[in-house]
Amino acid sequence: MKTSLRRPLILAAAGSIAAATASAQITLITDNFETNSSADYTVAVSAGDGAQDFSFDYVAAGIPAAPRSAVGDTKGLRLTVNTTQGNQDAATCFHNTAITADVYRLRVDVWNNFTPGGTGTTEHAHVGVGGDGATFNQIFSPISGSGAFIGFDGDGDSGSDYRWFRDPNNTPVGETDSTTLPNTHPSYLGNGSNNTGAFFQALFPAPPSTVAGSPGNIWTTVDIEVDNTAGLISFYFDGTLTYQGSFANRFDGLASLGLADVFTSVGDGNQFVVFDNFEVVAGGGLGSSYCSANANSTGVAGAMSATGAPTAAANDLTLTASSLPNNSFGFFIVSPNQGFVMNPGGSSGNLCLSGAIGRYVGPGQIQNTLGNGGFSLVADLTAIPSPTGPVATNSGDTWNFQGWFRDSSPTGPTSNFTNGLSITFQ
């Protein structure tokens, strides 16, 4: 069925709707580890054959400053495991701040250190949310953990270089997979778990990484975005959406940083992980909703949300569409103008934009919900799409976003929309 999205979207507004501003964010955790902050953490270990150095001067040790560090900052959290005993070992540092926000984002810089060609090199760093403060995180052999976390190594030598864990209590209705999810799970977005995959080869080329496809001996910034309202968790490396999955209930609890060695071979002393610039921001949703969406074939209305920073200069914006049909493709649309058009082009939904409407349909921007019922996109504020070409966002600009997606109806295939979301950037 033909929809208005197959021709330029230039439609008249059906009323005046006031633009809203970006919502306030609250920083729950911020730690640059320049001073010893160990009192703020609870550490869970398995064999206990390692150390947690909460103010390790990694610059003095020859590691460059993390990309988000302030000038003069040189320290981070250094973790080691399985240093002498030849046992499987893990250590997870839970920040003692309990998180119960509906929407929040964890961000941390990570350095996976190892000696190329050395022994005992494969160790997995972990970054997690919703933890219980007592159970160490480990993606396999044995599987252990709470809440949700992602594990990844730096040397690309395990076959399961990237995996994520979802607590059984958060398994969605109708799913059977829990704990460390299989790499064929829809939440892996077809990217798999091996560093040899095309996605990871492009994400971490060598050089600068020591091993192509793995963040070894380089800094990478890891983000976990949690939307407890939509039941959607997203994992990013350097701003690139890597995994995204649904969950039941909530990921409330403790954020964590950790390291695990599932092999018994002892390394040469250069196997460790450094974390820096650890932060958790709550109330991370940006903007205000307007213009209600119609129910789609799931029986509920699609939801539009955004996380990131409210300032244009930060260029930090992630758009998310949730509560959508599974295995449906879609994309985001944007305009400086709001509007309202019922069932444009025969759609089952409402178009909430007007004027010059841009579409996120460039390379990698057309999304598929797979089995998650949603999709996300890291949007570049220096290149907002428009019918005449990309436009940069400036302080004071208001942009209105909406998700478009394929849907089904009793009469056959159709399309639908989420609600609208308006953001005024500072």
Stockholm file with secondary structure:
# STOCKHOLM 1.0

chainA/1-426         MKTSLRRPLILAAAGSIAAATASAQITLITDNFETNSSADYTVAVSAGDGAQDFSFDYVAAGIPAAPRSAVGDTKGLRLTVNTTQGNQDAATCFHNTAITADVYRLRVDVWNNFTPGGTGTTEHAHVGVGGDGATFNQIFSPISGSGAFIGFDGDGDSGSDYRWFRDPNNTPVGETDSTTLPNTHPSYLGNGSNNTGAFFQALFPAPPSTVAGSPGNIWTTVDIEVDNTAGLISFYFDGTLTYQGSFANRFDGLASLGLADVFTSVGDGNQFVVFDNFEVVAGGGLGSSYCSANANSTGVAGAMSATGAPTAAANDLTLTASSLPNNSFGFFIVSPNQGFVMNPGGSSGNLCLSGAIGRYVGPGQIQNTLGNGGFSLVADLTAIPSPTGPVATNSGDTWNFQGWFRDSSPTGPTSNFTNGLSITFQ
#=GR chainA/1-426 SS CCCGGGSCCCCCCSSCCCCCCCCCCEEEEEECCSSCCGGGEEEEESSCCSEEEEEEETTTTTCCCCTTCCTTCCEEEEEECSSSSCCCEEEEEEESCCBCCSEEEEEEEEEEECCTTCSSCCCEEEEEEEECSSSCCBSSSSCBCSSEEEEECSSCCSSCCEEEEECGGGCCTTCCCCEECCTTSGGGTTCCSCTTSHHHHHHSCTTTSSSTTSCBSSEEEEEEEEETTTTEEEEEETTEEEEEEECSSCCCBEEEEEEEECSCCCCCSCCEEEEEEEEEEESCBCSEEESCCCBCTTSSBCEEEEEECSCGGGCCEEEEEESCCTTCEEEEEEESEEEEEESGGGCSSEEEEESSCEECCSTTTSEECTTTTCEEEEECTTCBCCTTSCBCCCTTCEEEEEEEEEEEETTEEEEEEEEEEEEECC
#=GC SS_cons         CCCGGGSCCCCCCSSCCCCCCCCCCEEEEEECCSSCCGGGEEEEESSCCSEEEEEEETTTTTCCCCTTCCTTCCEEEEEECSSSSCCCEEEEEEESCCBCCSEEEEEEEEEEECCTTCSSCCCEEEEEEEECSSSCCBSSSSCBCSSEEEEECSSCCSSCCEEEEECGGGCCTTCCCCEECCTTSGGGTTCCSCTTSHHHHHHSCTTTSSSTTSCBSSEEEEEEEEETTTTEEEEEETTEEEEEEECSSCCCBEEEEEEEECSCCCCCSCCEEEEEEEEEEESCBCSEEESCCCBCTTSSBCEEEEEECSCGGGCCEEEEEESCCTTCEEEEEEESEEEEEESGGGCSSEEEEESSCEECCSTTTSEECTTTTCEEEEECTTCBCCTTSCBCCCTTCEEEEEEEEEEEETTEEEEEEEEEEEEECC
//
